[in-house]
């Protein structure tokens, strides 16, 4: 889907404003009332820090933790912490490669 934001016209200026701000940050925004009709899963990226979003994008490019750490000039331990926090926020089961699987299932929206 090539739509970044959609707000029903009967909603407040506040929601329209929030939609514009969200889309300008490079994220997607859809009114809660229409999310159920959209086939593409909606991920609320506002739950992630900027660093976590960067890590997710790099994981989707099949970068390893070591490569990501080198690219972002941080330690591998920092990347592992980001991965852990992302998994927690997504309620992923603590299984091997659960984050990697999630990223590949959701990579079109990253």
Residue pairs with C-beta under 8 A, 6 or more apart in sequence:
1 38
1 39
1 40
3 28
4 23
4 27
4 28
4 29
5 19
5 20
5 22
5 23
5 28
5 29
5 30
6 19
6 29
6 30
6 31
6 34
7 15
7 16
7 19
7 29
7 30
7 31
8 31
8 33
8 34
11 31
15 31
18 29
19 29
19 31
22 28
22 29
22 46
23 29
27 45
27 46
28 42
28 43
28 45
28 109
30 38
30 42
35 42
40 108
40 109
41 106
41 109
43 106
43 109
45 53
47 89
48 56
48 86
48 89
49 85
51 72
51 82
52 82
52 85
52 86
52 89
54 72
55 68
55 72
55 79
55 82
55 83
55 86
56 86
56 103
56 110
57 110
58 67
58 68
58 71
58 72
59 68
59 83
59 99
59 100
59 103
60 103
60 104
60 107
60 110
63 71
65 76
65 79
65 80
65 83
66 76
68 79
69 75
69 76
69 78
69 79
72 78
72 79
83 99
86 99
87 94
87 98
87 99
90 99
90 102
92 98
92 99
92 102
103 110
